[in-house]
C-alpha cells in the first residue's frame, strides 16, 4: 500500500503574530516584560521587530495552542494583540527598509583647491 504524502498548503499553514506594548517603568514591570518575552521565545516565536513576534504553525488548531500559551503568560499590565494570517498572505508582505542616513558632506576647505 503506497504511503500517503502530506502536502502543506499556504492557505492552511498559519503565521501567528503577537504584538505588545508593555510598561517598563518599574523594576517589576521590567521583570514582567522579560518573563513574557522569554515565554514567547521558549514557545518558538521569533522577533521581527521590537515588540512584534511571529510563529509559524501548521494549522489553525496548532496556532490555538500557542495563543493559549500567550494568554497564560500575560503580564498584569500592558496591551497584547494576537493575529493569524495564512502563510500565503505572509509571503505577500512587503519588507521595506530605508537607506541609512547619510552624513551631509562638509564643505571642503578653500586650501584644498590650491
Beta strands, then each sheet from edge to edge (+ up, - down):
strand 1: 14-21
strand 2: 46-49
strand 3: 52-57
strand 4: 79-86
sheet 1: 2+ 3- 1+ 4-
end
